[in-house]
Amino acid sequence: MGRTKVEIPKEVQEQMIRDNRNMPYQQVAKLYGYGRNKTYGVVRGTCPRKCGTSKITKREKNALVEDYQNGLSVKKLSAKYDITLDYVYKILRKHNVAIIHNNRSESIREDLKVGELTQSAIAKKYGCSRQYVNEIKKKMGG
């Protein structure tokens, strides 16, 4: 027996997306009676098998960079574009934007992720010990 393609009405899709803000997509799937893969595709705008598909467009990425340069915080950008903080940082790094952090440990973490500086250079840059930088790296799992 072959599978039949199920089309979800646009109004239902919009409601599913709203509900997904308050509950995991698996619960949304159960609530509306659609499969998890189909529901995931609706709430994320992608199919789980299409790994690497961007959740936001190039135009939105450029707008995100512009918003950041105009003073919007990373946390607010994450909420505005409905993406993770890590993804915001990734977009900013790919656009070669200087990232400003409120505290030293966040700045050190970012420099460690970029990987262009040695731990000693990072310690010198932020006026801390290499051991402190190493502790942060360990906490990051590195």
PyMOL CGO cylinders between C-alpha atoms (Angstrom):
from pymol import cmd
from pymol.cgo import CYLINDER

trace = [
    CYLINDER, 0.00, 0.00, 0.00, 1.36, 3.44, -0.93, 0.3, 1, 1, 1, 1, 1, 1,
    CYLINDER, 1.36, 3.44, -0.93, 1.21, 6.49, 1.23, 0.3, 1, 1, 1, 1, 1, 1,
    CYLINDER, 1.21, 6.49, 1.23, -1.23, 9.24, 0.47, 0.3, 1, 1, 1, 1, 1, 1,
    CYLINDER, -1.23, 9.24, 0.47, 0.00, 12.80, 0.58, 0.3, 1, 1, 1, 1, 1, 1,
    CYLINDER, 0.00, 12.80, 0.58, -1.79, 14.79, 3.27, 0.3, 1, 1, 1, 1, 1, 1,
    CYLINDER, -1.79, 14.79, 3.27, -2.19, 18.53, 2.76, 0.3, 1, 1, 1, 1, 1, 1,
    CYLINDER, -2.19, 18.53, 2.76, -2.70, 20.59, 5.89, 0.3, 1, 1, 1, 1, 1, 1,
    CYLINDER, -2.70, 20.59, 5.89, -4.90, 23.67, 5.40, 0.3, 1, 1, 1, 1, 1, 1,
    CYLINDER, -4.90, 23.67, 5.40, -3.06, 27.01, 5.76, 0.3, 1, 1, 1, 1, 1, 1,
    CYLINDER, -3.06, 27.01, 5.76, -5.20, 28.13, 8.73, 0.3, 1, 1, 1, 1, 1, 1,
    CYLINDER, -5.20, 28.13, 8.73, -4.40, 24.91, 10.56, 0.3, 1, 1, 1, 1, 1, 1,
    CYLINDER, -4.40, 24.91, 10.56, -0.69, 25.30, 9.77, 0.3, 1, 1, 1, 1, 1, 1,
    CYLINDER, -0.69, 25.30, 9.77, -0.71, 28.81, 11.24, 0.3, 1, 1, 1, 1, 1, 1,
    CYLINDER, -0.71, 28.81, 11.24, -2.42, 27.55, 14.40, 0.3, 1, 1, 1, 1, 1, 1,
    CYLINDER, -2.42, 27.55, 14.40, 0.08, 24.68, 14.67, 0.3, 1, 1, 1, 1, 1, 1,
    CYLINDER, 0.08, 24.68, 14.67, 2.95, 27.16, 14.47, 0.3, 1, 1, 1, 1, 1, 1,
    CYLINDER, 2.95, 27.16, 14.47, 1.38, 29.30, 17.23, 0.3, 1, 1, 1, 1, 1, 1,
    CYLINDER, 1.38, 29.30, 17.23, 0.80, 26.23, 19.42, 0.3, 1, 1, 1, 1, 1, 1,
    CYLINDER, 0.80, 26.23, 19.42, 4.41, 25.13, 18.88, 0.3, 1, 1, 1, 1, 1, 1,
    CYLINDER, 4.41, 25.13, 18.88, 5.58, 28.20, 20.80, 0.3, 1, 1, 1, 1, 1, 1,
    CYLINDER, 5.58, 28.20, 20.80, 4.02, 26.73, 23.96, 0.3, 1, 1, 1, 1, 1, 1,
    CYLINDER, 4.02, 26.73, 23.96, 4.55, 23.01, 23.43, 0.3, 1, 1, 1, 1, 1, 1,
    CYLINDER, 4.55, 23.01, 23.43, 6.91, 20.63, 21.62, 0.3, 1, 1, 1, 1, 1, 1,
    CYLINDER, 6.91, 20.63, 21.62, 6.06, 19.72, 18.04, 0.3, 1, 1, 1, 1, 1, 1,
    CYLINDER, 6.06, 19.72, 18.04, 5.38, 16.10, 19.09, 0.3, 1, 1, 1, 1, 1, 1,
    CYLINDER, 5.38, 16.10, 19.09, 2.48, 17.32, 21.25, 0.3, 1, 1, 1, 1, 1, 1,
    CYLINDER, 2.48, 17.32, 21.25, 1.25, 19.55, 18.44, 0.3, 1, 1, 1, 1, 1, 1,
    CYLINDER, 1.25, 19.55, 18.44, 1.25, 16.50, 16.15, 0.3, 1, 1, 1, 1, 1, 1,
    CYLINDER, 1.25, 16.50, 16.15, -0.85, 14.53, 18.64, 0.3, 1, 1, 1, 1, 1, 1,
    CYLINDER, -0.85, 14.53, 18.64, -3.22, 17.46, 19.18, 0.3, 1, 1, 1, 1, 1, 1,
    CYLINDER, -3.22, 17.46, 19.18, -3.96, 17.87, 15.47, 0.3, 1, 1, 1, 1, 1, 1,
    CYLINDER, -3.96, 17.87, 15.47, -3.70, 14.22, 14.49, 0.3, 1, 1, 1, 1, 1, 1,
    CYLINDER, -3.70, 14.22, 14.49, -0.86, 14.57, 11.98, 0.3, 1, 1, 1, 1, 1, 1,
    CYLINDER, -0.86, 14.57, 11.98, 2.41, 12.67, 11.90, 0.3, 1, 1, 1, 1, 1, 1,
    CYLINDER, 2.41, 12.67, 11.90, 5.47, 14.02, 13.70, 0.3, 1, 1, 1, 1, 1, 1,
    CYLINDER, 5.47, 14.02, 13.70, 7.48, 14.47, 10.49, 0.3, 1, 1, 1, 1, 1, 1,
    CYLINDER, 7.48, 14.47, 10.49, 4.64, 16.35, 8.81, 0.3, 1, 1, 1, 1, 1, 1,
    CYLINDER, 4.64, 16.35, 8.81, 4.13, 18.53, 11.88, 0.3, 1, 1, 1, 1, 1, 1,
    CYLINDER, 4.13, 18.53, 11.88, 7.86, 19.20, 12.18, 0.3, 1, 1, 1, 1, 1, 1,
    CYLINDER, 7.86, 19.20, 12.18, 7.89, 20.32, 8.57, 0.3, 1, 1, 1, 1, 1, 1,
    CYLINDER, 7.89, 20.32, 8.57, 5.04, 22.72, 9.23, 0.3, 1, 1, 1, 1, 1, 1,
    CYLINDER, 5.04, 22.72, 9.23, 6.35, 24.28, 12.46, 0.3, 1, 1, 1, 1, 1, 1,
    CYLINDER, 6.35, 24.28, 12.46, 9.94, 24.57, 11.27, 0.3, 1, 1, 1, 1, 1, 1,
    CYLINDER, 9.94, 24.57, 11.27, 9.28, 25.28, 7.63, 0.3, 1, 1, 1, 1, 1, 1,
    CYLINDER, 9.28, 25.28, 7.63, 11.51, 22.36, 6.66, 0.3, 1, 1, 1, 1, 1, 1,
    CYLINDER, 11.51, 22.36, 6.66, 11.49, 18.60, 6.54, 0.3, 1, 1, 1, 1, 1, 1,
    CYLINDER, 11.49, 18.60, 6.54, 13.73, 16.85, 9.11, 0.3, 1, 1, 1, 1, 1, 1,
    CYLINDER, 13.73, 16.85, 9.11, 15.39, 14.94, 6.26, 0.3, 1, 1, 1, 1, 1, 1,
    CYLINDER, 15.39, 14.94, 6.26, 16.55, 18.19, 4.65, 0.3, 1, 1, 1, 1, 1, 1,
    CYLINDER, 16.55, 18.19, 4.65, 19.40, 18.79, 7.05, 0.3, 1, 1, 1, 1, 1, 1,
    CYLINDER, 19.40, 18.79, 7.05, 21.13, 22.11, 6.64, 0.3, 1, 1, 1, 1, 1, 1,
    CYLINDER, 21.13, 22.11, 6.64, 18.04, 23.85, 5.31, 0.3, 1, 1, 1, 1, 1, 1,
    CYLINDER, 18.04, 23.85, 5.31, 18.14, 27.37, 6.70, 0.3, 1, 1, 1, 1, 1, 1,
    CYLINDER, 18.14, 27.37, 6.70, 15.26, 28.45, 8.86, 0.3, 1, 1, 1, 1, 1, 1,
    CYLINDER, 15.26, 28.45, 8.86, 15.61, 32.05, 7.78, 0.3, 1, 1, 1, 1, 1, 1,
    CYLINDER, 15.61, 32.05, 7.78, 16.27, 33.56, 4.37, 0.3, 1, 1, 1, 1, 1, 1,
    CYLINDER, 16.27, 33.56, 4.37, 19.36, 35.46, 3.24, 0.3, 1, 1, 1, 1, 1, 1,
    CYLINDER, 19.36, 35.46, 3.24, 17.34, 38.66, 3.35, 0.3, 1, 1, 1, 1, 1, 1,
    CYLINDER, 17.34, 38.66, 3.35, 16.36, 37.94, 6.97, 0.3, 1, 1, 1, 1, 1, 1,
    CYLINDER, 16.36, 37.94, 6.97, 19.99, 37.16, 7.83, 0.3, 1, 1, 1, 1, 1, 1,
    CYLINDER, 19.99, 37.16, 7.83, 21.06, 40.51, 6.39, 0.3, 1, 1, 1, 1, 1, 1,
    CYLINDER, 21.06, 40.51, 6.39, 18.27, 42.23, 8.33, 0.3, 1, 1, 1, 1, 1, 1,
    CYLINDER, 18.27, 42.23, 8.33, 19.41, 40.43, 11.50, 0.3, 1, 1, 1, 1, 1, 1,
    CYLINDER, 19.41, 40.43, 11.50, 22.97, 41.72, 11.01, 0.3, 1, 1, 1, 1, 1, 1,
    CYLINDER, 22.97, 41.72, 11.01, 21.64, 45.24, 10.42, 0.3, 1, 1, 1, 1, 1, 1,
    CYLINDER, 21.64, 45.24, 10.42, 19.44, 45.01, 13.54, 0.3, 1, 1, 1, 1, 1, 1,
    CYLINDER, 19.44, 45.01, 13.54, 22.45, 43.91, 15.59, 0.3, 1, 1, 1, 1, 1, 1,
    CYLINDER, 22.45, 43.91, 15.59, 24.57, 46.77, 14.27, 0.3, 1, 1, 1, 1, 1, 1,
    CYLINDER, 24.57, 46.77, 14.27, 21.73, 49.14, 15.19, 0.3, 1, 1, 1, 1, 1, 1,
    CYLINDER, 21.73, 49.14, 15.19, 21.89, 47.98, 18.81, 0.3, 1, 1, 1, 1, 1, 1,
    CYLINDER, 21.89, 47.98, 18.81, 19.46, 45.07, 19.15, 0.3, 1, 1, 1, 1, 1, 1,
    CYLINDER, 19.46, 45.07, 19.15, 20.78, 42.46, 21.59, 0.3, 1, 1, 1, 1, 1, 1,
    CYLINDER, 20.78, 42.46, 21.59, 21.50, 38.87, 20.59, 0.3, 1, 1, 1, 1, 1, 1,
    CYLINDER, 21.50, 38.87, 20.59, 18.75, 37.68, 22.91, 0.3, 1, 1, 1, 1, 1, 1,
    CYLINDER, 18.75, 37.68, 22.91, 16.20, 40.02, 21.29, 0.3, 1, 1, 1, 1, 1, 1,
    CYLINDER, 16.20, 40.02, 21.29, 17.34, 38.96, 17.81, 0.3, 1, 1, 1, 1, 1, 1,
    CYLINDER, 17.34, 38.96, 17.81, 16.88, 35.34, 18.80, 0.3, 1, 1, 1, 1, 1, 1,
    CYLINDER, 16.88, 35.34, 18.80, 13.29, 36.06, 19.85, 0.3, 1, 1, 1, 1, 1, 1,
    CYLINDER, 13.29, 36.06, 19.85, 12.53, 38.31, 16.87, 0.3, 1, 1, 1, 1, 1, 1,
    CYLINDER, 12.53, 38.31, 16.87, 13.72, 35.80, 14.26, 0.3, 1, 1, 1, 1, 1, 1,
    CYLINDER, 13.72, 35.80, 14.26, 12.65, 32.73, 16.28, 0.3, 1, 1, 1, 1, 1, 1,
    CYLINDER, 12.65, 32.73, 16.28, 16.10, 31.12, 16.16, 0.3, 1, 1, 1, 1, 1, 1,
    CYLINDER, 16.10, 31.12, 16.16, 18.58, 29.95, 18.80, 0.3, 1, 1, 1, 1, 1, 1,
    CYLINDER, 18.58, 29.95, 18.80, 21.23, 32.20, 20.33, 0.3, 1, 1, 1, 1, 1, 1,
    CYLINDER, 21.23, 32.20, 20.33, 23.94, 29.99, 18.83, 0.3, 1, 1, 1, 1, 1, 1,
    CYLINDER, 23.94, 29.99, 18.83, 22.45, 30.45, 15.37, 0.3, 1, 1, 1, 1, 1, 1,
    CYLINDER, 22.45, 30.45, 15.37, 22.41, 34.24, 15.84, 0.3, 1, 1, 1, 1, 1, 1,
    CYLINDER, 22.41, 34.24, 15.84, 26.10, 34.14, 16.78, 0.3, 1, 1, 1, 1, 1, 1,
    CYLINDER, 26.10, 34.14, 16.78, 26.83, 31.90, 13.79, 0.3, 1, 1, 1, 1, 1, 1,
    CYLINDER, 26.83, 31.90, 13.79, 25.15, 34.35, 11.40, 0.3, 1, 1, 1, 1, 1, 1,
    CYLINDER, 25.15, 34.35, 11.40, 27.03, 37.28, 12.92, 0.3, 1, 1, 1, 1, 1, 1,
    CYLINDER, 27.03, 37.28, 12.92, 30.36, 35.43, 12.66, 0.3, 1, 1, 1, 1, 1, 1,
    CYLINDER, 30.36, 35.43, 12.66, 29.71, 34.52, 9.00, 0.3, 1, 1, 1, 1, 1, 1,
    CYLINDER, 29.71, 34.52, 9.00, 29.06, 38.20, 8.28, 0.3, 1, 1, 1, 1, 1, 1,
    CYLINDER, 29.06, 38.20, 8.28, 32.31, 39.16, 10.09, 0.3, 1, 1, 1, 1, 1, 1,
    CYLINDER, 32.31, 39.16, 10.09, 30.48, 41.27, 12.64, 0.3, 1, 1, 1, 1, 1, 1,
    CYLINDER, 30.48, 41.27, 12.64, 32.34, 42.23, 15.82, 0.3, 1, 1, 1, 1, 1, 1,
    CYLINDER, 32.34, 42.23, 15.82, 30.38, 40.68, 18.68, 0.3, 1, 1, 1, 1, 1, 1,
    CYLINDER, 30.38, 40.68, 18.68, 30.14, 42.69, 21.89, 0.3, 1, 1, 1, 1, 1, 1,
    CYLINDER, 30.14, 42.69, 21.89, 29.35, 40.85, 25.12, 0.3, 1, 1, 1, 1, 1, 1,
    CYLINDER, 29.35, 40.85, 25.12, 28.15, 42.18, 28.44, 0.3, 1, 1, 1, 1, 1, 1,
    CYLINDER, 28.15, 42.18, 28.44, 30.67, 40.17, 30.40, 0.3, 1, 1, 1, 1, 1, 1,
    CYLINDER, 30.67, 40.17, 30.40, 34.17, 38.89, 29.96, 0.3, 1, 1, 1, 1, 1, 1,
    CYLINDER, 34.17, 38.89, 29.96, 33.39, 35.14, 30.09, 0.3, 1, 1, 1, 1, 1, 1,
    CYLINDER, 33.39, 35.14, 30.09, 30.94, 35.43, 27.15, 0.3, 1, 1, 1, 1, 1, 1,
    CYLINDER, 30.94, 35.43, 27.15, 33.58, 37.28, 25.13, 0.3, 1, 1, 1, 1, 1, 1,
    CYLINDER, 33.58, 37.28, 25.13, 36.16, 34.62, 25.98, 0.3, 1, 1, 1, 1, 1, 1,
    CYLINDER, 36.16, 34.62, 25.98, 33.74, 31.85, 24.95, 0.3, 1, 1, 1, 1, 1, 1,
    CYLINDER, 33.74, 31.85, 24.95, 33.16, 33.57, 21.63, 0.3, 1, 1, 1, 1, 1, 1,
    CYLINDER, 33.16, 33.57, 21.63, 36.91, 33.92, 20.98, 0.3, 1, 1, 1, 1, 1, 1,
    CYLINDER, 36.91, 33.92, 20.98, 37.40, 30.25, 21.83, 0.3, 1, 1, 1, 1, 1, 1,
    CYLINDER, 37.40, 30.25, 21.83, 34.65, 29.27, 19.37, 0.3, 1, 1, 1, 1, 1, 1,
    CYLINDER, 34.65, 29.27, 19.37, 36.20, 31.35, 16.60, 0.3, 1, 1, 1, 1, 1, 1,
    CYLINDER, 36.20, 31.35, 16.60, 39.56, 29.69, 17.31, 0.3, 1, 1, 1, 1, 1, 1,
    CYLINDER, 39.56, 29.69, 17.31, 41.79, 32.37, 15.80, 0.3, 1, 1, 1, 1, 1, 1,
    CYLINDER, 41.79, 32.37, 15.80, 43.61, 33.21, 19.06, 0.3, 1, 1, 1, 1, 1, 1,
    CYLINDER, 43.61, 33.21, 19.06, 45.58, 30.99, 21.42, 0.3, 1, 1, 1, 1, 1, 1,
    CYLINDER, 45.58, 30.99, 21.42, 44.46, 30.69, 25.03, 0.3, 1, 1, 1, 1, 1, 1,
    CYLINDER, 44.46, 30.69, 25.03, 47.42, 32.85, 26.06, 0.3, 1, 1, 1, 1, 1, 1,
    CYLINDER, 47.42, 32.85, 26.06, 46.45, 35.56, 23.58, 0.3, 1, 1, 1, 1, 1, 1,
    CYLINDER, 46.45, 35.56, 23.58, 42.84, 35.49, 24.79, 0.3, 1, 1, 1, 1, 1, 1,
    CYLINDER, 42.84, 35.49, 24.79, 44.00, 35.77, 28.41, 0.3, 1, 1, 1, 1, 1, 1,
    CYLINDER, 44.00, 35.77, 28.41, 46.16, 38.76, 27.53, 0.3, 1, 1, 1, 1, 1, 1,
    CYLINDER, 46.16, 38.76, 27.53, 43.32, 40.38, 25.56, 0.3, 1, 1, 1, 1, 1, 1,
    CYLINDER, 43.32, 40.38, 25.56, 40.93, 40.21, 28.53, 0.3, 1, 1, 1, 1, 1, 1,
    CYLINDER, 40.93, 40.21, 28.53, 43.45, 40.67, 31.34, 0.3, 1, 1, 1, 1, 1, 1,
    CYLINDER, 43.45, 40.67, 31.34, 42.94, 37.29, 32.97, 0.3, 1, 1, 1, 1, 1, 1,
    CYLINDER, 42.94, 37.29, 32.97, 44.98, 34.15, 33.52, 0.3, 1, 1, 1, 1, 1, 1,
    CYLINDER, 44.98, 34.15, 33.52, 45.38, 31.38, 30.93, 0.3, 1, 1, 1, 1, 1, 1,
    CYLINDER, 45.38, 31.38, 30.93, 43.98, 29.01, 33.56, 0.3, 1, 1, 1, 1, 1, 1,
    CYLINDER, 43.98, 29.01, 33.56, 40.75, 31.03, 33.67, 0.3, 1, 1, 1, 1, 1, 1,
    CYLINDER, 40.75, 31.03, 33.67, 40.47, 30.78, 29.87, 0.3, 1, 1, 1, 1, 1, 1,
    CYLINDER, 40.47, 30.78, 29.87, 41.19, 27.03, 30.12, 0.3, 1, 1, 1, 1, 1, 1,
    CYLINDER, 41.19, 27.03, 30.12, 38.41, 26.61, 32.74, 0.3, 1, 1, 1, 1, 1, 1,
    CYLINDER, 38.41, 26.61, 32.74, 35.92, 28.28, 30.40, 0.3, 1, 1, 1, 1, 1, 1,
    CYLINDER, 35.92, 28.28, 30.40, 37.07, 26.03, 27.55, 0.3, 1, 1, 1, 1, 1, 1,
    CYLINDER, 37.07, 26.03, 27.55, 36.56, 22.94, 29.73, 0.3, 1, 1, 1, 1, 1, 1,
    CYLINDER, 36.56, 22.94, 29.73, 33.05, 24.08, 30.63, 0.3, 1, 1, 1, 1, 1, 1,
    CYLINDER, 33.05, 24.08, 30.63, 32.34, 24.43, 26.90, 0.3, 1, 1, 1, 1, 1, 1,
    CYLINDER, 32.34, 24.43, 26.90, 33.33, 20.79, 26.48, 0.3, 1, 1, 1, 1, 1, 1,
    CYLINDER, 33.33, 20.79, 26.48, 36.67, 21.44, 24.83, 0.3, 1, 1, 1, 1, 1, 1,
]
cmd.load_cgo(trace, "trace")
